[in-house]
Structure formats: C-alpha cells, structure tokens
C-alpha cells in the first residue's frame, strides 16, 4: 500500500455520509431483509451460494441481544420461504458476549438449533483477540451436539496452528481468512508475506486433516496456492469452497465459478451500514481512493456551477 493510499484510507471517516452510502451499495445488500433475499437470489442464479450477516457487532444489554436473535431467526425463515441456497454468519458480541457469556451461549444455541431444523449452516465469525477462546469454545461445544456450526480462523494470529489442530481433531468446518483487527505483535504476525505463508500452511494442515474449508480471500496469490493444494492433495469438490465479499473482485469470482468451483458470497445487510462501510473502505485503499476521487469530482462540479 502506497503512502497516498494509506492517507486516503485513514481519512475515510471524513468522507460525506451520502457518498459512502452510494459507494457502499456494492458491498451491502441493503437495509432490510427483503433486499438481502433479492441479492441472494441473484447470486444463486449466477451460480454462487451465500452466507448472510445482520450488520451490527455489539449488543450492550439483554434487549439488544434478544433483538439480534430475533433478526437471525427471521433471516432463516426468509431463506426457507424463498428457497434460497445460503447459510448465516453470526457475531457473538451481537448476541451478548460482552456482558453475559452464558446468555450469549444460550442465544447462539437457539440460532444453531433453529438452523439445524431447517438444515442450514451457521458460521460463527471470529472477532478480535479478547473473544477468541470463548468463541472457539462455544463452537466446539455446539458442534458436538448439533453439527451444523463452524469456526473462523485468522491466519495472522500466532495461536492459529494450535486452534487448527483442535478443530481438525474435532472435525469442525473452518473459514480461513487473513484477519482484519489491529492486534499487538506479540499475538499476531504483522508482516504481509508472513501472514500469507501462514495462511498457506494452515490451509494445507486443514485439507490434509480432512476438514471442510471455506477459503476466504480475494488474494489471487493465495487462491493459486489453494488450487495447487487441492490438486496435489486430490481434495474432492465437496470438501472446500471459495468465499468472497459481496461486490469485491467479481471478475475473479466469475472465473472461479466458471472453472467449476463452489463460491460462497458474504451478504451483509442492515441499518448499521455506515460503520461496516467505513471499516471496509479502510481495509481496501483502492476503493477508498475511488471514494476520495468521487468527492473531489463532486466538489469541482459544485464550484463550476
């Protein structure tokens, strides 16, 4: 990332809200469930499957956590009603993890049980490091009793190989990503190439261990290595999939679908679109630069009038 890109990414929070909303429409399915379902239908028609996320990471009290629980149950009902091919992704801080771990566990179990009845899969998202152990603990517990729940592993975390070993032993499906949170160096790799190498290492361990793996990346270097490993290890088609964000590198997504690989698209929706959008823009400096250029063009047009 160049200095200009870093500067632009760091200034995302001062970009006018209407501009952020206009650009973020490619990353977010909308503010309501109907919009998300319509997006998933289009993805299914294009040969992709999906996973749905209700935006909003943190609940501060029991009422907010209960509302999030209700939201996810409505998503599951909507997927069934429209016969769509999709699972759901949940964040435990939205279900009460920050203030009551047992309440969070109960809420997650209710979602997982409801999804199991409908033969839907639940991916429990990984958040920042203070929540890693609790998150994986709940996944292990519920997988043992329901089976339709999986974990997320972040390749930049130094502990990930030990976590992967335990997940392989338990036979729990994993979504493997690089990681996005700003973690201290003592617990996370900071070097770009080291994170890439660890991603490849962890992926190979999981594929050799027989896990179903969601290969979550837009990095074509990592996708090449994933395809290499799938070929060398003779991994069957029903033991892996590629996972991508809505609106990101659709050309690469179409290439993978066209080559016959299963591709799952992460579909976020909800009223908390601004917080999600600014975070994604900060993560993707190229898009942040596009937004900045759009702002400049708007200012120039205003001045010329």
Sine and cosine of phi, psi and omega as CSV:
sin_phi,cos_phi,sin_psi,cos_psi,sin_omega,cos_omega
0.00,0.00,0.80,-0.60,0.01,-1.00
-0.97,0.25,0.18,-0.98,-0.01,-1.00
-0.89,0.46,-0.64,0.77,0.01,-1.00
-0.89,0.45,-0.70,0.71,0.02,-1.00
-0.88,0.47,-0.65,0.76,0.03,-1.00
-0.88,0.47,-0.68,0.74,-0.01,-1.00
-0.90,0.43,-0.67,0.74,0.00,-1.00
-0.92,0.40,-0.70,0.71,0.01,-1.00
-0.87,0.50,-0.59,0.81,-0.01,-1.00
-0.96,0.28,-0.25,0.97,-0.04,-1.00
-0.97,-0.23,0.18,0.98,-0.06,-1.00
-0.82,0.57,-0.62,0.79,-0.10,-1.00
-0.91,0.42,-0.26,0.97,0.02,-1.00
-0.99,-0.14,-0.02,1.00,0.06,-1.00
-0.94,0.33,0.71,-0.71,-0.03,-1.00
-0.80,0.60,0.68,-0.73,-0.05,-1.00
-0.82,0.57,-0.68,0.74,0.02,-1.00
-0.88,0.48,-0.56,0.83,0.03,-1.00
-0.93,0.36,-0.68,0.73,0.04,-1.00
-0.86,0.51,-0.66,0.75,-0.02,-1.00
-0.91,0.42,-0.66,0.75,-0.01,-1.00
-0.89,0.46,-0.72,0.70,-0.03,-1.00
-0.95,0.30,-0.60,0.80,-0.09,-1.00
-0.95,0.31,-0.18,0.98,-0.01,-1.00
-0.88,0.47,-0.36,0.93,0.05,-1.00
-0.98,0.20,-0.34,0.94,-0.04,-1.00
-0.99,-0.17,-0.30,0.95,-0.12,-0.99
-0.82,-0.58,0.70,-0.72,-0.09,-1.00
-0.97,0.24,-0.14,0.99,-0.02,-1.00
0.73,-0.68,-0.08,-1.00,-0.04,-1.00
-0.99,-0.10,-0.21,0.98,-0.06,-1.00
-0.78,-0.62,0.25,-0.97,-0.07,-1.00
-0.89,0.45,-0.60,0.80,-0.02,-1.00
-0.86,0.50,-0.64,0.77,0.02,-1.00
-0.91,0.41,-0.66,0.75,0.02,-1.00
-0.89,0.45,-0.69,0.73,0.00,-1.00
-0.90,0.44,-0.62,0.79,0.04,-1.00
-0.91,0.43,-0.64,0.77,0.04,-1.00
-0.90,0.43,-0.69,0.73,0.00,-1.00
-0.90,0.44,-0.62,0.78,0.03,-1.00
-0.87,0.49,-0.69,0.73,0.02,-1.00
-0.90,0.44,-0.64,0.77,0.03,-1.00
-0.90,0.43,-0.69,0.72,0.04,-1.00
-0.86,0.51,-0.66,0.75,0.01,-1.00
-0.91,0.40,-0.43,0.90,0.02,-1.00
-1.00,0.01,0.08,1.00,0.06,-1.00
1.00,-0.08,0.16,0.99,-0.01,-1.00
-0.95,-0.30,0.42,-0.91,0.22,-0.98
-0.98,-0.21,0.02,-1.00,-0.10,-0.99
-0.60,-0.80,0.23,-0.97,0.25,-0.97
-0.68,-0.73,0.70,-0.71,-0.12,-0.99
-0.97,-0.24,0.68,-0.73,0.07,-1.00
-0.81,-0.59,0.78,-0.63,0.11,-0.99
-1.00,0.06,0.89,-0.45,-0.10,-1.00
-0.89,0.45,0.55,-0.84,-0.02,-1.00
0.88,-0.48,0.96,-0.27,-0.17,-0.99
-1.00,0.02,-0.46,0.89,-0.19,-0.98
-0.83,-0.55,0.75,-0.66,0.17,-0.99
-0.94,-0.35,0.72,-0.69,-0.07,-1.00
-0.99,-0.16,-0.16,0.99,0.02,-1.00
-0.44,-0.90,0.09,-1.00,-0.08,-1.00
-0.88,0.47,-0.59,0.80,-0.01,-1.00
-0.89,0.45,-0.69,0.73,0.02,-1.00
-0.92,0.40,-0.65,0.76,0.02,-1.00
-0.91,0.43,-0.63,0.78,0.03,-1.00
-0.91,0.41,-0.61,0.79,0.03,-1.00
-0.90,0.43,-0.64,0.77,0.03,-1.00
-0.92,0.40,-0.63,0.78,0.07,-1.00
-0.86,0.52,-0.71,0.71,0.02,-1.00
-0.88,0.47,-0.65,0.76,0.02,-1.00
-0.85,0.53,-0.71,0.71,-0.05,-1.00
-0.94,0.35,-0.57,0.82,0.05,-1.00
-0.92,0.38,-0.57,0.82,0.07,-1.00
-0.93,0.38,-0.59,0.81,0.07,-1.00
-0.87,0.49,-0.73,0.69,0.00,-1.00
-0.88,0.48,-0.64,0.77,0.05,-1.00
-0.90,0.44,-0.67,0.75,-0.02,-1.00
-0.91,0.41,-0.64,0.77,0.03,-1.00
-0.88,0.47,-0.65,0.76,0.02,-1.00
-0.93,0.37,-0.70,0.72,-0.04,-1.00
-0.86,0.51,-0.60,0.80,-0.05,-1.00
-0.99,-0.17,0.07,1.00,0.07,-1.00
0.81,0.59,0.79,0.62,-0.05,-1.00
-0.98,-0.20,0.50,-0.87,0.00,-1.00
-1.00,-0.05,0.99,-0.16,-0.08,-1.00
-0.26,-0.97,0.50,-0.87,0.21,-0.98
-0.95,-0.32,-0.26,-0.97,0.05,-1.00
-0.74,-0.67,0.43,-0.90,0.09,-1.00
-0.88,-0.48,0.71,-0.71,-0.03,-1.00
-0.80,-0.60,0.54,-0.84,0.10,-1.00
-0.95,-0.32,0.78,-0.63,-0.11,-0.99
-0.94,0.34,-0.45,0.89,0.06,-1.00
-0.91,0.41,-0.40,0.92,0.08,-1.00
-0.98,0.22,-0.30,0.95,-0.03,-1.00
-0.98,-0.21,0.12,0.99,0.11,-0.99
0.92,-0.38,0.13,0.99,-0.10,-1.00
-0.86,0.51,-0.54,0.84,-0.08,-1.00
-0.94,0.35,-0.44,0.90,-0.08,-1.00
-0.84,-0.54,-0.26,0.97,-0.01,-1.00
-0.34,-0.94,0.99,-0.13,-0.09,-1.00
-0.90,0.44,-0.59,0.80,-0.01,-1.00
-0.93,0.36,-0.61,0.79,0.09,-1.00
-0.88,0.47,-0.69,0.72,0.03,-1.00
-0.86,0.52,-0.72,0.70,0.01,-1.00
-0.87,0.49,-0.67,0.75,0.00,-1.00
-0.91,0.41,-0.66,0.75,0.02,-1.00
-0.90,0.43,-0.69,0.73,0.02,-1.00
-0.89,0.45,-0.68,0.73,0.00,-1.00
-0.88,0.47,-0.61,0.79,0.02,-1.00
-0.90,0.44,-0.64,0.77,0.04,-1.00
-0.91,0.40,-0.73,0.68,-0.03,-1.00
-0.89,0.45,-0.67,0.74,0.01,-1.00
-0.91,0.42,-0.67,0.74,0.02,-1.00
-0.90,0.44,-0.67,0.75,0.02,-1.00
-0.92,0.39,-0.60,0.80,0.00,-1.00
-0.88,0.47,-0.63,0.77,0.04,-1.00
-0.87,0.50,-0.52,0.85,-0.04,-1.00
-0.99,-0.16,0.14,0.99,0.00,-1.00
0.84,0.54,0.69,0.72,0.04,-1.00
-0.91,-0.41,0.46,-0.89,-0.03,-1.00
-0.98,-0.18,0.59,-0.80,0.02,-1.00
-0.89,-0.45,0.86,-0.50,0.09,-1.00
-0.98,-0.17,0.84,-0.54,0.03,-1.00
-1.00,-0.01,0.94,-0.34,-0.05,-1.00
-0.90,0.44,0.49,-0.87,0.08,-1.00
-0.99,-0.12,0.72,-0.69,0.02,-1.00
-0.94,-0.34,-0.43,-0.90,-0.09,-1.00
-0.96,0.26,0.18,-0.98,-0.25,-0.97
-0.85,0.53,-0.52,0.85,0.01,-1.00
-0.87,0.49,-0.30,0.95,-0.08,-1.00
-0.95,-0.32,0.05,1.00,-0.12,-0.99
-0.89,0.46,-0.78,0.63,-0.07,-1.00
-0.90,0.43,-0.69,0.72,0.00,-1.00
-0.90,0.44,-0.65,0.76,-0.01,-1.00
-0.89,0.45,-0.76,0.65,-0.01,-1.00
-0.92,0.40,-0.56,0.83,0.05,-1.00
-0.87,0.48,-0.69,0.72,0.02,-1.00
-0.92,0.40,-0.62,0.78,0.02,-1.00
-0.89,0.45,-0.73,0.69,0.03,-1.00
-0.85,0.53,-0.71,0.70,-0.04,-1.00
-0.89,0.46,-0.76,0.65,-0.08,-1.00
-0.96,0.28,-0.53,0.85,0.05,-1.00
-0.89,0.45,-0.60,0.80,0.01,-1.00
-0.90,0.43,-0.41,0.91,-0.05,-1.00
-0.96,-0.28,-0.38,0.93,-0.05,-1.00
-0.84,-0.54,-0.67,0.74,0.05,-1.00
1.00,-0.01,-0.36,0.93,-0.09,-1.00
-0.99,-0.14,0.60,0.80,-0.04,-1.00
-0.69,-0.72,0.61,-0.79,-0.03,-1.00
-0.69,-0.72,0.18,-0.98,-0.10,-1.00
-0.94,-0.33,0.14,-0.99,0.14,-0.99
-0.82,-0.58,0.72,-0.70,0.06,-1.00
-0.88,-0.48,0.69,-0.72,0.00,-1.00
-0.97,-0.25,0.83,-0.55,-0.13,-0.99
-0.92,0.38,-0.36,0.93,-0.03,-1.00
-0.99,0.13,-0.13,0.99,0.01,-1.00
-0.99,0.12,0.74,-0.67,-0.04,-1.00
-0.91,0.40,-0.46,0.89,-0.04,-1.00
-0.98,0.19,-0.14,0.99,-0.21,-0.98
-0.87,0.49,-0.54,0.84,0.00,-1.00
-0.90,0.43,-0.63,0.78,0.06,-1.00
-0.92,0.40,-0.63,0.77,0.04,-1.00
-0.90,0.43,-0.65,0.76,0.01,-1.00
-0.89,0.45,-0.67,0.75,0.02,-1.00
-0.84,0.55,-0.68,0.73,-0.01,-1.00
-0.94,0.34,-0.60,0.80,0.02,-1.00
-0.93,0.37,-0.63,0.78,0.06,-1.00
-0.89,0.46,-0.70,0.72,0.00,-1.00
-0.87,0.49,-0.59,0.81,-0.03,-1.00
-1.00,0.04,-0.19,0.98,0.00,-1.00
0.95,0.31,0.56,0.83,-0.07,-1.00
-1.00,-0.10,0.77,-0.64,0.04,-1.00
-0.86,0.51,0.61,-0.79,-0.05,-1.00
-0.78,-0.63,0.68,-0.74,0.24,-0.97
-0.99,-0.14,0.86,-0.50,-0.04,-1.00
-0.97,-0.24,0.85,-0.52,0.04,-1.00
-0.76,-0.64,0.14,-0.99,0.01,-1.00
-0.96,0.27,-0.67,0.75,-0.09,-1.00
0.93,-0.37,0.63,-0.78,-0.11,-0.99
-0.84,-0.55,-0.22,0.98,-0.10,-0.99
-0.99,0.14,0.45,-0.89,-0.01,-1.00
-1.00,0.07,1.00,-0.05,-0.07,-1.00
-0.98,-0.21,0.46,-0.89,0.04,-1.00
-0.92,0.39,0.46,-0.89,-0.09,-1.00
-0.88,0.47,-0.48,0.88,-0.04,-1.00
-0.92,0.40,-0.32,0.95,0.02,-1.00
-0.88,-0.48,-0.13,0.99,-0.06,-1.00
-0.65,-0.76,0.61,-0.79,0.10,-1.00
-0.95,0.31,0.66,-0.75,-0.02,-1.00
-0.96,-0.30,-0.41,0.91,-0.05,-1.00
-0.97,0.24,0.76,-0.65,-0.07,-1.00
-0.84,0.55,-0.74,0.67,-0.04,-1.00
-0.93,0.37,-0.56,0.83,0.03,-1.00
-0.91,0.41,-0.65,0.76,0.04,-1.00
-0.89,0.47,-0.68,0.73,0.04,-1.00
-0.86,0.51,-0.73,0.68,-0.02,-1.00
-0.90,0.45,-0.62,0.78,0.01,-1.00
-0.93,0.37,-0.58,0.81,0.06,-1.00
-0.85,0.53,-0.76,0.66,-0.01,-1.00
-0.89,0.46,-0.68,0.73,0.01,-1.00
-0.87,0.49,-0.75,0.66,-0.01,-1.00
-0.90,0.43,-0.65,0.76,0.01,-1.00
-0.87,0.49,-0.69,0.72,0.01,-1.00
-0.89,0.46,-0.66,0.75,0.02,-1.00
-0.88,0.47,-0.65,0.76,-0.02,-1.00
-0.94,0.33,-0.67,0.75,0.01,-1.00
-0.91,0.41,-0.66,0.75,0.05,-1.00
-0.90,0.43,-0.51,0.86,-0.02,-1.00
-0.99,0.14,-0.03,1.00,0.08,-1.00
1.00,0.08,0.20,0.98,0.00,-1.00
-0.97,0.26,0.44,-0.90,0.23,-0.97
-0.99,0.14,0.83,-0.56,-0.13,-0.99
-0.86,-0.50,0.75,-0.66,0.19,-0.98
-1.00,-0.07,0.94,-0.35,-0.06,-1.00
-1.00,0.05,1.00,-0.07,-0.17,-0.99
-0.99,-0.15,0.99,-0.14,0.02,-1.00
-0.24,-0.97,0.46,-0.89,0.16,-0.99
-0.94,-0.34,0.09,1.00,-0.02,-1.00
-0.99,0.16,0.94,-0.33,-0.10,-0.99
-0.92,0.39,-0.42,0.91,0.11,-0.99
-0.88,0.48,-0.71,0.70,0.01,-1.00
-0.94,0.33,-0.59,0.81,0.04,-1.00
-0.90,0.44,-0.64,0.77,0.06,-1.00
-0.87,0.50,-0.71,0.70,0.00,-1.00
-0.91,0.41,-0.58,0.82,0.06,-1.00
-0.89,0.45,-0.70,0.72,0.03,-1.00
-0.90,0.43,-0.60,0.80,0.06,-1.00
-0.88,0.48,-0.73,0.68,-0.01,-1.00
-0.91,0.42,-0.67,0.74,0.04,-1.00
-0.85,0.52,-0.66,0.75,0.01,-1.00
-0.94,0.35,-0.76,0.65,-0.08,-1.00
-0.91,0.41,-0.61,0.79,-0.04,-1.00
-1.00,0.00,-0.02,1.00,-0.01,-1.00
0.81,0.59,0.76,0.65,0.00,-1.00
-0.97,0.25,0.82,-0.57,0.00,-1.00
-0.92,0.38,0.39,-0.92,-0.07,-1.00
-0.87,0.50,-0.45,0.89,-0.07,-1.00
-1.00,0.01,0.28,0.96,0.02,-1.00
-0.87,-0.49,0.14,0.99,0.03,-1.00
-0.38,-0.93,0.32,-0.95,0.14,-0.99
-0.46,-0.89,0.38,-0.93,0.14,-0.99
-0.99,-0.10,0.56,-0.83,-0.02,-1.00
-0.77,-0.64,0.73,-0.69,-0.06,-1.00
-0.68,-0.74,0.35,-0.94,0.04,-1.00
-0.99,0.12,0.56,-0.83,0.07,-1.00
-0.83,0.56,0.78,-0.62,0.10,-0.99
0.99,0.10,-0.01,1.00,-0.05,-1.00
-0.96,-0.29,0.83,-0.56,0.04,-1.00
0.71,0.71,0.87,0.49,0.00,-1.00
-0.91,0.42,-0.45,0.89,0.05,-1.00
-0.89,0.46,-0.72,0.69,0.03,-1.00
-0.90,0.43,-0.64,0.77,0.05,-1.00
-0.85,0.53,-0.71,0.70,-0.02,-1.00
-0.92,0.40,-0.56,0.83,0.05,-1.00
-0.89,0.46,-0.70,0.71,-0.01,-1.00
-0.92,0.40,-0.69,0.73,0.03,-1.00
-0.89,0.46,-0.69,0.72,-0.01,-1.00
-0.89,0.45,-0.47,0.88,0.02,-1.00
-0.99,0.12,0.00,1.00,0.08,-1.00
1.00,-0.07,0.18,0.98,0.01,-1.00
-1.00,0.02,0.54,-0.84,0.08,-1.00
-0.97,0.26,0.77,-0.64,0.00,-1.00
-0.80,-0.60,0.80,-0.60,0.04,-1.00
-0.94,-0.33,0.73,-0.69,-0.03,-1.00
-0.94,-0.34,0.76,-0.65,0.01,-1.00
-0.98,0.19,0.88,-0.48,-0.10,-0.99
-0.90,-0.43,0.99,-0.13,0.06,-1.00
-1.00,0.02,0.54,-0.84,0.11,-0.99
-0.48,-0.87,0.30,-0.96,0.06,-1.00
0.67,-0.74,0.13,-0.99,-0.07,-1.00
-0.97,0.26,-0.33,0.94,-0.02,-1.00
-1.00,-0.01,0.70,0.71,-0.05,-1.00
-0.94,0.35,-0.52,0.85,-0.10,-1.00
-0.92,0.39,-0.71,0.70,-0.01,-1.00
-0.89,0.46,-0.68,0.73,0.03,-1.00
-0.90,0.43,-0.68,0.74,-0.07,-1.00
-0.90,0.43,-0.72,0.69,-0.03,-1.00
-0.90,0.43,-0.58,0.82,0.03,-1.00
-0.92,0.40,-0.69,0.73,0.01,-1.00
-0.91,0.42,-0.62,0.78,0.01,-1.00
-0.91,0.41,-0.60,0.80,0.05,-1.00
-0.93,0.38,-0.52,0.85,0.03,-1.00
-0.96,0.26,-0.43,0.90,-0.11,-0.99
-0.86,-0.50,1.00,0.07,-0.08,-1.00
-0.85,0.53,-0.49,0.87,0.01,-1.00
-0.90,0.44,-0.66,0.75,0.05,-1.00
-0.94,0.33,-0.62,0.78,0.05,-1.00
-0.86,0.51,-0.64,0.77,0.03,-1.00
-0.90,0.43,-0.65,0.76,0.05,-1.00
-0.85,0.52,-0.70,0.72,0.01,-1.00
-0.89,0.45,-0.70,0.71,0.01,-1.00
-0.87,0.49,-0.68,0.74,0.02,-1.00
-0.90,0.43,-0.59,0.81,0.04,-1.00
-0.90,0.43,-0.65,0.76,0.05,-1.00
-0.89,0.46,-0.70,0.71,-0.01,-1.00
-0.88,0.47,-0.69,0.73,0.03,-1.00
-0.87,0.49,-0.65,0.76,0.01,-1.00
-0.90,0.43,-0.66,0.75,0.03,-1.00
-0.90,0.44,-0.69,0.73,0.00,-1.00
-0.88,0.48,-0.69,0.73,0.01,-1.00
-0.89,0.46,-0.64,0.77,0.00,-1.00
-0.91,0.42,-0.67,0.74,-0.02,-1.00
-0.90,0.43,-0.61,0.79,-0.05,-1.00
-0.95,0.31,-0.34,0.94,-0.04,-1.00
-0.96,0.29,0.00,0.00,0.00,0.00
